[in-house]
Amino acid sequence: MSVPEELLTTPAPEPGVVFRARGEGRTVWLNGDVYTVKASGDESRGAMTLIEASVPPGGGPPLHTHDVEDEAFYVLDGELEIYAGERTFRARAGDYVFIPHGTVHGFRNTGTHPARQLLIFTPGGYERFFLEAGSPVVAARPAPPRDPADDGRINDVGEKYGSVQIQFTRGRTADARADLAHHTDTEQEIRV
């Protein structure tokens, strides 16, 4: 039995294989940042979620936790301060930080230019938080700045997915970055 010529030159797609080109993926605005889902939990059979984040100067979420998901950060461009427990890392392009679930963490763009990073969540499924809590992107418009009036709604969605913003657990509505004053090791950097 011979194989038709077109099958020899055009590989059949493999089950579960995902290709998402640059600029593709469901994209939302959240806390002044832009988040694009590159791979969902469903697409990875529950293994992971991959999100590309574009973070303007001063941007980033409040400190928060995840009950289930571990989170990893890989910085593509720019510079971010990544907070994990009692430590702060100054992460630049090419740097990686892994944060186990249950650890208080967050990040902030401390530079003067937008930063881009990949967020990797394991197991998958946490993209649902971003898609539900975020707002649809409007073409040719920049992301609106973080609006503290949205904090309650965002926290409610976060709790639905096992994430809590720290300022709410302390009964405050101020930006959680103020809590960093309580950190004792904020200048530590780790380079591998």
C-alpha positions as CSV (number, residue, x, y, z in Angstrom):
1,M,0.0,0.0,0.0
2,S,1.4,3.4,-0.9
3,V,1.1,6.6,1.0
4,P,-0.3,9.6,-0.9
5,E,2.4,12.2,-1.7
6,E,0.6,15.0,0.2
7,L,0.8,13.0,3.4
8,L,4.5,12.7,3.1
9,T,5.1,16.5,2.7
10,T,2.4,17.9,5.1
11,P,2.5,16.5,8.6
12,A,-0.8,15.8,10.2
13,P,-1.5,17.8,13.3
14,E,-0.8,15.9,16.5
15,P,-3.6,15.6,19.1
16,G,-3.2,18.3,21.7
17,V,-0.5,20.3,19.9
18,V,-1.0,24.0,20.2
19,F,0.7,26.7,18.1
20,R,-0.1,30.3,18.9
21,A,1.7,33.0,16.9
22,R,3.0,36.3,18.2
23,G,0.1,38.6,19.0
24,E,-2.4,35.7,19.2
25,G,-4.3,34.6,22.2
26,R,-7.2,35.9,24.3
27,T,-6.1,39.2,25.7
28,V,-7.5,41.3,28.6
29,W,-6.6,44.4,30.6
30,L,-6.2,43.9,34.4
31,N,-4.8,46.1,37.1
32,G,-3.3,48.4,34.3
33,D,-1.4,45.5,32.7
34,V,-2.1,43.5,29.5
35,Y,-2.4,39.7,29.8
36,T,-2.5,37.3,26.8
37,V,-3.3,33.7,27.3
38,K,-0.9,31.7,25.2
39,A,-1.9,28.2,26.5
40,S,-4.9,27.4,28.6
41,G,-5.3,24.6,31.1
42,D,-7.7,22.8,28.7
43,E,-5.2,23.1,25.9
44,S,-2.5,21.6,28.0
45,R,-4.7,18.8,29.4
46,G,-4.5,20.5,32.8
47,A,-0.7,20.6,33.0
48,M,-0.2,24.3,32.9
49,T,-1.3,27.8,31.9
50,L,1.0,30.1,30.0
51,I,0.3,33.9,29.9
52,E,2.3,36.7,28.4
53,A,2.1,39.9,30.5
54,S,2.9,43.4,29.4
55,V,3.5,45.6,32.4
56,P,3.8,49.4,32.2
57,P,6.2,51.4,34.5
58,G,4.7,51.3,38.0
59,G,2.4,48.4,37.0
60,G,1.8,45.0,38.5
61,P,-0.8,43.3,40.7
62,P,-1.2,43.7,44.5
63,L,0.5,41.1,46.7
64,H,-1.5,37.9,46.6
65,T,-1.5,34.1,47.1
66,H,-2.6,31.0,45.1
67,D,-4.0,28.1,47.0
68,V,-3.3,25.5,44.3
69,E,-1.1,26.9,41.5
70,D,2.7,27.2,41.6
71,E,3.8,30.3,39.5
72,A,6.9,30.9,37.6
73,F,8.1,34.2,36.0
74,Y,10.4,34.5,33.0
75,V,11.2,38.1,32.1
76,L,11.4,38.8,28.4
77,D,12.1,42.5,28.3
78,G,12.5,45.3,30.9
79,E,12.9,45.0,34.7
80,L,10.6,43.8,37.4
81,E,10.7,43.6,41.1
82,I,9.3,40.2,42.0
83,Y,8.2,39.7,45.6
84,A,8.1,36.2,47.1
85,G,7.5,35.7,50.8
86,E,10.1,37.9,52.6
87,R,12.3,38.3,49.5
88,T,12.5,40.7,46.6
89,F,14.2,39.8,43.3
90,R,15.2,42.4,40.7
91,A,14.5,40.4,37.6
92,R,15.7,41.4,34.1
93,A,15.4,40.0,30.7
94,G,16.4,36.3,30.8
95,D,15.8,35.9,34.6
96,Y,13.5,33.3,36.0
97,V,11.7,33.1,39.4
98,F,9.7,30.1,40.7
99,I,7.1,30.6,43.5
100,P,5.4,27.7,45.2
101,H,1.7,27.8,45.9
102,G,0.7,29.4,49.2
103,T,3.5,32.0,49.0
104,V,2.6,35.7,49.2
105,H,3.9,37.2,46.0
106,G,3.5,39.9,43.4
107,F,5.6,42.0,41.0
108,R,6.0,45.6,40.0
109,N,7.7,47.3,37.0
110,T,10.3,49.5,38.6
111,G,11.8,50.6,35.3
112,T,11.0,53.5,32.9
113,H,9.9,51.2,30.0
114,P,7.2,48.6,29.7
115,A,8.3,45.1,30.8
116,R,7.2,41.8,29.3
117,Q,7.2,38.4,31.0
118,L,5.8,34.9,30.7
119,L,3.7,33.7,33.6
120,I,3.6,29.9,34.0
121,F,1.0,28.4,36.3
122,T,0.9,24.7,37.3
123,P,-1.5,23.0,37.3
124,G,-3.3,24.7,34.5
125,G,-6.6,26.5,34.6
126,Y,-5.7,29.8,36.3
127,E,-6.2,31.7,33.0
128,R,-9.9,31.6,34.0
129,F,-9.2,34.2,36.7
130,F,-7.6,36.6,34.2
131,L,-10.3,36.2,31.6
132,E,-13.1,36.7,34.2
133,A,-11.5,39.5,36.2
134,G,-10.0,41.4,33.3
135,S,-11.7,43.7,30.7
136,P,-11.7,43.1,27.0
137,V,-8.9,45.0,25.2
138,V,-10.0,47.8,22.9
139,A,-7.8,47.9,19.8
140,A,-5.4,50.9,19.4
141,R,-6.0,52.0,23.0
142,P,-3.6,51.6,25.9
143,A,-4.6,49.7,29.0
144,P,-6.4,51.9,31.5
145,P,-4.6,52.4,34.8
146,R,-5.4,50.3,37.8
147,D,-8.7,51.4,39.4
148,P,-8.9,50.7,43.2
149,A,-12.7,50.7,42.8
150,D,-12.3,47.4,40.9
151,D,-10.4,45.7,43.8
152,G,-13.5,44.2,45.5
153,R,-14.7,42.6,42.3
154,I,-11.2,41.4,41.3
155,N,-10.7,39.9,44.8
156,D,-14.1,38.1,44.6
157,V,-13.1,36.6,41.3
158,G,-9.7,35.7,42.7
159,E,-11.3,33.9,45.7
160,K,-13.4,31.9,43.3
161,Y,-10.1,30.6,41.8
162,G,-8.2,30.2,45.1
163,S,-6.3,33.5,45.1
164,V,-6.5,36.2,47.7
165,Q,-5.2,39.8,47.5
166,I,-3.4,40.5,50.7
167,Q,-4.9,43.9,51.5
168,F,-8.3,42.3,51.7
169,T,-7.2,39.7,54.2
170,R,-6.0,42.5,56.4
171,G,-9.2,44.5,56.2
172,R,-7.6,47.3,54.2
173,T,-8.2,48.6,50.7
174,A,-4.8,50.4,50.3
175,D,-2.5,49.0,47.6
176,A,-0.8,45.9,48.9
177,R,2.6,47.2,47.9
178,A,2.5,49.2,51.1
179,D,2.8,45.9,52.9
180,L,6.3,45.5,51.6
181,A,7.4,47.8,54.5
182,H,6.9,44.7,56.7
183,H,9.4,42.7,54.6
184,T,12.8,42.3,56.2
185,D,14.8,41.2,53.2
186,T,13.6,43.4,50.4
187,E,17.1,44.1,49.0
188,Q,18.2,40.5,48.5
189,E,18.9,39.4,44.9
190,I,19.6,35.9,43.8
191,R,21.4,35.3,40.5
192,V,22.0,31.7,39.3
